[in-house]
Amino acid sequence: MKDFYDAFYRALEHSRAYHVFCERVYGKDLGQHGFADVEQLELLLQVTQLRLGQSVLDLGCGDGRIAEYLADRSAAHVSGLDFIPLAVQQAQQRTTAKAERLNFQVGDINHLALPPAAFNLILSIDTIYFSEDYTATLAALKASLKPGGQVAIFYSYGREPWVPVEQFPKDRLPADKTPLAEALWSNGLAFQNWNLTAQDHALALRRKVVLEELKPVFEAEQTMFLYENRLGDSEGIRQAIEDGLHARYLYLAKENSLST
């Protein structure tokens, strides 16, 4: 896993093909490796009401471009945490002039050492999957929230291609039944949710078209591993959604909030 992400962030520094891919698929090149496009990030800003004076943790920030985008859009202070040192180094170097509202450090989602009551908002944008124990991770995040703080998580749950259809627990697809929902409930974190499955499907279709058009550019750059990884991911998700075996949500959790 670490070897792949080392290669991924090293390639992103120079890949024109991946830059164009992100611009055309997501609306802006923020080094995306998941399914969060600009429309979804704008939804995040809207529902969290992120603003000046707030302190944010971006858990699994990668090279920090999404964190930087959110800080630029909201004027909030955003701290990024990621387990790939190269990605953190890239984020630090790129945002030197914005150090008063952006900082980045290396950290492991499975060994969190966060300051208590430090953040108004904690974000996980397609990164909670790296947790080996959702309940334990959310307990650590909850302890680091300021009073009235929120946790926002982009989360997809569905059948992986290697899992037989008959073995996938389809009854866990509703937003209040997913493994993440269970971990939120276990931590006393009630939540709102927004269903983004249709957007996920549209992005999967768009990714395939754009990737095929850019394939010669990836080949010329000798970055076909990026092409193959993104294509395989989008094909798997497209098929799972069309089979009714995949869902995507934005969860917004807060103690004592009302669930929907």
Secondary structure as a PSIPRED ss2 file (coil, helix, strand):
# PSIPRED VFORMAT (PSIPRED V4.0)

   1 M C   1.000  0.000  0.000
   2 K H   0.000  1.000  0.000
   3 D H   0.000  1.000  0.000
   4 F H   0.000  1.000  0.000
   5 Y H   0.000  1.000  0.000
   6 D H   0.000  1.000  0.000
   7 A H   0.000  1.000  0.000
   8 F H   0.000  1.000  0.000
   9 Y H   0.000  1.000  0.000
  10 R H   0.000  1.000  0.000
  11 A H   0.000  1.000  0.000
  12 L H   0.000  1.000  0.000
  13 E C   1.000  0.000  0.000
  14 H C   1.000  0.000  0.000
  15 S C   1.000  0.000  0.000
  16 R H   0.000  1.000  0.000
  17 A H   0.000  1.000  0.000
  18 Y H   0.000  1.000  0.000
  19 H H   0.000  1.000  0.000
  20 V H   0.000  1.000  0.000
  21 F H   0.000  1.000  0.000
  22 C H   0.000  1.000  0.000
  23 E H   0.000  1.000  0.000
  24 R H   0.000  1.000  0.000
  25 V H   0.000  1.000  0.000
  26 Y H   0.000  1.000  0.000
  27 G C   1.000  0.000  0.000
  28 K C   1.000  0.000  0.000
  29 D C   1.000  0.000  0.000
  30 L C   1.000  0.000  0.000
  31 G C   1.000  0.000  0.000
  32 Q C   1.000  0.000  0.000
  33 H C   1.000  0.000  0.000
  34 G C   1.000  0.000  0.000
  35 F C   1.000  0.000  0.000
  36 A C   1.000  0.000  0.000
  37 D C   1.000  0.000  0.000
  38 V H   0.000  1.000  0.000
  39 E H   0.000  1.000  0.000
  40 Q H   0.000  1.000  0.000
  41 L H   0.000  1.000  0.000
  42 E H   0.000  1.000  0.000
  43 L H   0.000  1.000  0.000
  44 L H   0.000  1.000  0.000
  45 L H   0.000  1.000  0.000
  46 Q H   0.000  1.000  0.000
  47 V H   0.000  1.000  0.000
  48 T H   0.000  1.000  0.000
  49 Q C   1.000  0.000  0.000
  50 L C   1.000  0.000  0.000
  51 R C   1.000  0.000  0.000
  52 L C   1.000  0.000  0.000
  53 G C   1.000  0.000  0.000
  54 Q C   1.000  0.000  0.000
  55 S E   0.000  0.000  1.000
  56 V E   0.000  0.000  1.000
  57 L E   0.000  0.000  1.000
  58 D E   0.000  0.000  1.000
  59 L E   0.000  0.000  1.000
  60 G C   1.000  0.000  0.000
  61 C C   1.000  0.000  0.000
  62 G C   1.000  0.000  0.000
  63 D C   1.000  0.000  0.000
  64 G C   1.000  0.000  0.000
  65 R H   0.000  1.000  0.000
  66 I H   0.000  1.000  0.000
  67 A H   0.000  1.000  0.000
  68 E H   0.000  1.000  0.000
  69 Y H   0.000  1.000  0.000
  70 L H   0.000  1.000  0.000
  71 A H   0.000  1.000  0.000
  72 D H   0.000  1.000  0.000
  73 R H   0.000  1.000  0.000
  74 S H   0.000  1.000  0.000
  75 A C   1.000  0.000  0.000
  76 A C   1.000  0.000  0.000
  77 H E   0.000  0.000  1.000
  78 V E   0.000  0.000  1.000
  79 S E   0.000  0.000  1.000
  80 G E   0.000  0.000  1.000
  81 L E   0.000  0.000  1.000
  82 D E   0.000  0.000  1.000
  83 F C   1.000  0.000  0.000
  84 I C   1.000  0.000  0.000
  85 P H   0.000  1.000  0.000
  86 L H   0.000  1.000  0.000
  87 A H   0.000  1.000  0.000
  88 V H   0.000  1.000  0.000
  89 Q H   0.000  1.000  0.000
  90 Q H   0.000  1.000  0.000
  91 A H   0.000  1.000  0.000
  92 Q H   0.000  1.000  0.000
  93 Q H   0.000  1.000  0.000
  94 R H   0.000  1.000  0.000
  95 T C   1.000  0.000  0.000
  96 T H   0.000  1.000  0.000
  97 A H   0.000  1.000  0.000
  98 K H   0.000  1.000  0.000
  99 A C   1.000  0.000  0.000
 100 E C   1.000  0.000  0.000
 101 R C   1.000  0.000  0.000
 102 L E   0.000  0.000  1.000
 103 N E   0.000  0.000  1.000
 104 F E   0.000  0.000  1.000
 105 Q E   0.000  0.000  1.000
 106 V E   0.000  0.000  1.000
 107 G C   1.000  0.000  0.000
 108 D C   1.000  0.000  0.000
 109 I C   1.000  0.000  0.000
 110 N C   1.000  0.000  0.000
 111 H C   1.000  0.000  0.000
 112 L C   1.000  0.000  0.000
 113 A C   1.000  0.000  0.000
 114 L C   1.000  0.000  0.000
 115 P C   1.000  0.000  0.000
 116 P C   1.000  0.000  0.000
 117 A C   1.000  0.000  0.000
 118 A C   1.000  0.000  0.000
 119 F E   0.000  0.000  1.000
 120 N E   0.000  0.000  1.000
 121 L E   0.000  0.000  1.000
 122 I E   0.000  0.000  1.000
 123 L E   0.000  0.000  1.000
 124 S E   0.000  0.000  1.000
 125 I E   0.000  0.000  1.000
 126 D C   1.000  0.000  0.000
 127 T C   1.000  0.000  0.000
 128 I H   0.000  1.000  0.000
 129 Y H   0.000  1.000  0.000
 130 F H   0.000  1.000  0.000
 131 S C   1.000  0.000  0.000
 132 E C   1.000  0.000  0.000
 133 D C   1.000  0.000  0.000
 134 Y H   0.000  1.000  0.000
 135 T H   0.000  1.000  0.000
 136 A H   0.000  1.000  0.000
 137 T H   0.000  1.000  0.000
 138 L H   0.000  1.000  0.000
 139 A H   0.000  1.000  0.000
 140 A H   0.000  1.000  0.000
 141 L H   0.000  1.000  0.000
 142 K H   0.000  1.000  0.000
 143 A H   0.000  1.000  0.000
 144 S C   1.000  0.000  0.000
 145 L E   0.000  0.000  1.000
 146 K E   0.000  0.000  1.000
 147 P E   0.000  0.000  1.000
 148 G E   0.000  0.000  1.000
 149 G E   0.000  0.000  1.000
 150 Q E   0.000  0.000  1.000
 151 V E   0.000  0.000  1.000
 152 A E   0.000  0.000  1.000
 153 I E   0.000  0.000  1.000
 154 F E   0.000  0.000  1.000
 155 Y E   0.000  0.000  1.000
 156 S E   0.000  0.000  1.000
 157 Y E   0.000  0.000  1.000
 158 G E   0.000  0.000  1.000
 159 R C   1.000  0.000  0.000
 160 E C   1.000  0.000  0.000
 161 P C   1.000  0.000  0.000
 162 W C   1.000  0.000  0.000
 163 V C   1.000  0.000  0.000
 164 P C   1.000  0.000  0.000
 165 V H   0.000  1.000  0.000
 166 E H   0.000  1.000  0.000
 167 Q H   0.000  1.000  0.000
 168 F C   1.000  0.000  0.000
 169 P C   1.000  0.000  0.000
 170 K H   0.000  1.000  0.000
 171 D H   0.000  1.000  0.000
 172 R H   0.000  1.000  0.000
 173 L C   1.000  0.000  0.000
 174 P C   1.000  0.000  0.000
 175 A C   1.000  0.000  0.000
 176 D C   1.000  0.000  0.000
 177 K C   1.000  0.000  0.000
 178 T C   1.000  0.000  0.000
 179 P H   0.000  1.000  0.000
 180 L H   0.000  1.000  0.000
 181 A H   0.000  1.000  0.000
 182 E H   0.000  1.000  0.000
 183 A H   0.000  1.000  0.000
 184 L H   0.000  1.000  0.000
 185 W H   0.000  1.000  0.000
 186 S H   0.000  1.000  0.000
 187 N C   1.000  0.000  0.000
 188 G C   1.000  0.000  0.000
 189 L E   0.000  0.000  1.000
 190 A E   0.000  0.000  1.000
 191 F E   0.000  0.000  1.000
 192 Q E   0.000  0.000  1.000
 193 N E   0.000  0.000  1.000
 194 W E   0.000  0.000  1.000
 195 N E   0.000  0.000  1.000
 196 L C   1.000  0.000  0.000
 197 T H   0.000  1.000  0.000
 198 A H   0.000  1.000  0.000
 199 Q H   0.000  1.000  0.000
 200 D H   0.000  1.000  0.000
 201 H H   0.000  1.000  0.000
 202 A H   0.000  1.000  0.000
 203 L H   0.000  1.000  0.000
 204 A H   0.000  1.000  0.000
 205 L H   0.000  1.000  0.000
 206 R H   0.000  1.000  0.000
 207 R H   0.000  1.000  0.000
 208 K H   0.000  1.000  0.000
 209 V H   0.000  1.000  0.000
 210 V H   0.000  1.000  0.000
 211 L H   0.000  1.000  0.000
 212 E H   0.000  1.000  0.000
 213 E H   0.000  1.000  0.000
 214 L H   0.000  1.000  0.000
 215 K H   0.000  1.000  0.000
 216 P H   0.000  1.000  0.000
 217 V H   0.000  1.000  0.000
 218 F H   0.000  1.000  0.000
 219 E H   0.000  1.000  0.000
 220 A H   0.000  1.000  0.000
 221 E H   0.000  1.000  0.000
 222 Q C   1.000  0.000  0.000
 223 T C   1.000  0.000  0.000
 224 M H   0.000  1.000  0.000
 225 F H   0.000  1.000  0.000
 226 L H   0.000  1.000  0.000
 227 Y H   0.000  1.000  0.000
 228 E H   0.000  1.000  0.000
 229 N H   0.000  1.000  0.000
 230 R H   0.000  1.000  0.000
 231 L H   0.000  1.000  0.000
 232 G H   0.000  1.000  0.000
 233 D H   0.000  1.000  0.000
 234 S H   0.000  1.000  0.000
 235 E H   0.000  1.000  0.000
 236 G H   0.000  1.000  0.000
 237 I H   0.000  1.000  0.000
 238 R H   0.000  1.000  0.000
 239 Q H   0.000  1.000  0.000
 240 A H   0.000  1.000  0.000
 241 I H   0.000  1.000  0.000
 242 E H   0.000  1.000  0.000
 243 D C   1.000  0.000  0.000
 244 G C   1.000  0.000  0.000
 245 L C   1.000  0.000  0.000
 246 H E   0.000  0.000  1.000
 247 A E   0.000  0.000  1.000
 248 R E   0.000  0.000  1.000
 249 Y E   0.000  0.000  1.000
 250 L E   0.000  0.000  1.000
 251 Y E   0.000  0.000  1.000
 252 L E   0.000  0.000  1.000
 253 A E   0.000  0.000  1.000
 254 K E   0.000  0.000  1.000
 255 E E   0.000  0.000  1.000
 256 N C   1.000  0.000  0.000
 257 S C   1.000  0.000  0.000
 258 L C   1.000  0.000  0.000
 259 S C   1.000  0.000  0.000
 260 T C   1.000  0.000  0.000
